[in-house]
């Protein structure tokens, strides 16, 4: 069995693998969006916007935080706890 010149850096290898997997996932997500957009878009700008937004996910209820700051002090609902 041959000896390695350097030891394998497992952490760097794992990070490289994760980056490659994320890049591959983004590629296929955008490719699927391109295929869908080629049938549904009416012009190139609409096509480009669909492909550019392919990686975005809809907002879920857990993503919405409770309101803690009054942003409109003149509103009739000034109580933050409501």
C-alpha positions as CSV (number, residue, x, y, z in Angstrom):
1,X,0.0,0.0,0.0
2,X,1.4,3.4,-0.9
3,X,1.9,6.1,1.6
4,X,0.2,9.5,1.3
5,X,2.4,12.5,1.0
6,X,-0.1,14.6,3.2
7,X,-2.8,13.5,5.6
8,X,-6.3,14.0,4.3
9,X,-8.0,17.0,5.9
10,X,-11.5,15.5,6.6
11,X,-13.1,18.8,7.6
12,X,-12.0,20.5,4.3
13,X,-13.1,17.5,2.4
14,X,-16.5,17.6,4.1
15,X,-17.0,21.3,3.5
16,X,-16.0,20.9,-0.1
17,X,-18.6,18.1,-0.5
18,X,-21.3,20.3,1.1
19,X,-20.5,23.2,-1.2
20,X,-20.6,21.0,-4.2
21,X,-23.9,19.5,-3.1
22,X,-25.4,22.9,-2.6
23,X,-24.2,24.1,-6.0
24,X,-25.7,21.0,-7.6
25,X,-29.0,21.5,-5.8
26,X,-29.1,25.2,-7.0
27,X,-28.3,24.1,-10.5
28,X,-31.1,21.6,-10.7
29,X,-33.6,24.0,-9.0
30,X,-32.8,26.7,-11.6
31,X,-32.9,24.2,-14.4
32,X,-36.4,23.0,-13.4
33,X,-37.4,26.7,-13.2
34,X,-36.1,27.3,-16.7
35,X,-38.1,24.4,-18.1
36,X,-41.3,25.6,-16.3
37,X,-40.6,29.2,-17.3
38,X,-40.1,28.3,-21.0
39,X,-43.7,27.2,-21.1
40,X,-45.3,29.8,-19.0
41,X,-43.5,33.1,-19.5
42,X,-44.5,35.6,-22.1
43,X,-41.2,37.4,-22.5
44,X,-37.6,37.2,-21.5
45,X,-37.9,39.5,-18.5
46,X,-40.5,37.3,-17.0
47,X,-38.4,34.2,-17.8
48,X,-35.4,35.8,-16.1
49,X,-37.3,36.7,-13.0
50,X,-38.7,33.2,-12.6
51,X,-35.3,31.7,-12.9
52,X,-33.7,34.3,-10.6
53,X,-36.3,33.6,-7.9
54,X,-36.1,29.8,-8.2
55,X,-34.2,29.3,-4.9
56,X,-36.7,31.3,-2.8
57,X,-39.1,29.6,-0.5
58,X,-42.5,31.0,0.6
59,X,-42.8,32.6,4.0
60,X,-44.1,30.2,6.7
61,X,-45.9,31.1,9.9
62,X,-42.8,30.2,12.0
63,X,-40.8,32.7,10.0
64,X,-43.0,35.6,11.1
65,X,-42.0,37.1,14.4
66,X,-44.1,38.7,17.0
67,X,-44.4,42.5,16.8
68,X,-42.3,44.1,19.5
69,X,-41.8,47.7,18.3
70,X,-44.5,50.2,17.5
71,X,-43.7,51.4,14.0
72,X,-46.7,53.6,13.6
73,X,-47.4,55.6,16.7
74,X,-50.4,57.3,15.2
75,X,-52.3,54.1,14.6
76,X,-55.4,53.3,16.7
77,X,-53.7,50.1,17.8
78,X,-50.8,51.4,19.9
79,X,-50.7,48.5,22.3
80,X,-47.8,46.1,21.4
81,X,-49.3,43.2,23.4
82,X,-52.4,43.0,21.2
